[in-house]
Amino acid sequence: MDASFFDRPIERRGTASFKWDLYGEDELPLWVADMDFASPPPVVEALEDRARHGVFGYALTTCSLVEAIAAHFEQRYGWRVEEDWIVWLPSVVPGLNLACEAFAGPGEAVMTVTPVYPPFLAAPANRGRRLITVPAEQRDGRWQLPLDGMEEAVTPDTRALLFCHPHNPLGRVWRRDEVEAALDFCRRHDLVLVSDEIHCDLILDDLAHVPAALAGPGDADRIVTLSSPSKTFNLPGLNFAFAIVADQELRRRFVHPGKGLLPFPGCFAVAAAEAAYREGGAWHAGLLDYLRGNRDTLEAFVAGLPRVRMAHVEATYLAWLDVRDLELEDPAAACRSAGVALSAGAAFGDPAYLRLNFGCPRATLEEALRRLEPALR
Ligand SMILES: Cc1ncc(COP(=O)(O)O)c(C=O)c1O
């Protein structure tokens, strides 16, 4: 799939879009994490076929869907996922919440590294658990896991580590030794590692994603992986995700709090997910090339701003901009006044930052940067 596919502007206002329809005609929304690109054509065709059928009964998660998922993980990561390890979820966020309830008791603690995708911060409290946050460290302009801080902050009643891998919003692809260090930490403190790998197919550099489950083959009884095709193929509005839990007892504990609450995947989600995993490869390769170009455009823009910094984005289509030196009272409001809606860093755990979503046509990104320049200079 070449760049012209991703260059094509698609009007999203008026489609009940969370990203676009919350804002006015004169604002460009570069905030919530969906992309402004059409999904792979085979996905659109699968959905059209399904819609044309006209009967929208309960869906079966077919063997063929499971095979498509397993083939994806095996081909890309060398990870052999078995059918009974999969737990269907309506989206990844309920998986984070289930994990908090399943693995920590009332009032016990769950740890995460900040800044992080806001539902990581909300999930423990949602379920009556305590949140322990440890700020990531930056060394030589590169974000690092705060292993010493994690050792200092962990308590005897900490039960799980919510691990964002790759990391939103830091854009880091955790290397094998870092994943092993996180696992070693979990082993020593008897924590469950809940590894949210929803961004794992969005690696922009020549780097390998190492699934936590492969980094710790002997730790199946403490690893829950959360995944979905929704970021990779831009399908978040279809509500489809899954957990991969190899250990039967851990799986039993994980699903228990959701019994009777979680819907089975819908028929459109099933059709789209299978088409995406089976036939989305060329689109996905084109997407990564395109996102790399957007990332480079953004990094060059920020390098020209004297008072804004960002670390190199290795993965995701999200950038984490350090705007503290601008000394703005409300950086997100200043950007909105300039006509661009970004995510306020406070929601992720650090008000000195803004998160910018560059999953859009290059012309949209360039227009947003043109508008932002005076506000960020
Ligand atoms: C790390 C991470 N997990 C989960 C999600 C959301 O997943 P879902 O829409 O499947 O709940 C996002 C969305 O941005 C994310 O960045």
The ligand as a MOL file (V3000), in Angstrom:
LIG
                    3D

  0  0  0     0  0            999 V3000
M  V30 BEGIN CTAB
M  V30 COUNTS 16 16 0 0 0
M  V30 BEGIN ATOM
M  V30 1 C -1.6970 1.1780 25.9320 0
M  V30 2 C -3.1290 1.1920 25.5250 0
M  V30 3 N -3.9600 0.2360 25.9620 0
M  V30 4 C -5.2620 0.2050 25.6070 0
M  V30 5 C -5.7850 1.1840 24.7940 0
M  V30 6 C -7.2310 1.1590 24.4550 0
M  V30 7 O -7.6030 -0.0830 24.0670 0
M  V30 8 P -9.1440 -0.4290 23.8650 0
M  V30 9 O -9.7170 0.6170 22.9770 0
M  V30 10 O -9.0770 -1.7840 23.2410 0
M  V30 11 O -9.7330 -0.4510 25.2300 0
M  V30 12 C -4.9760 2.1940 24.3160 0
M  V30 13 C -5.5380 3.2560 23.4740 0
M  V30 14 O -4.9390 4.2580 23.2340 0
M  V30 15 C -3.6160 2.2030 24.6910 0
M  V30 16 O -2.7860 3.1480 24.2570 0
M  V30 END ATOM
M  V30 BEGIN BOND
M  V30 1 1 1 2
M  V30 2 1 2 3
M  V30 3 2 2 15
M  V30 4 2 3 4
M  V30 5 1 4 5
M  V30 6 1 5 6
M  V30 7 2 5 12
M  V30 8 1 6 7
M  V30 9 1 7 8
M  V30 10 2 8 9
M  V30 11 1 8 10
M  V30 12 1 8 11
M  V30 13 1 12 13
M  V30 14 1 12 15
M  V30 15 2 13 14
M  V30 16 1 15 16
M  V30 END BOND
M  V30 END CTAB
M  END
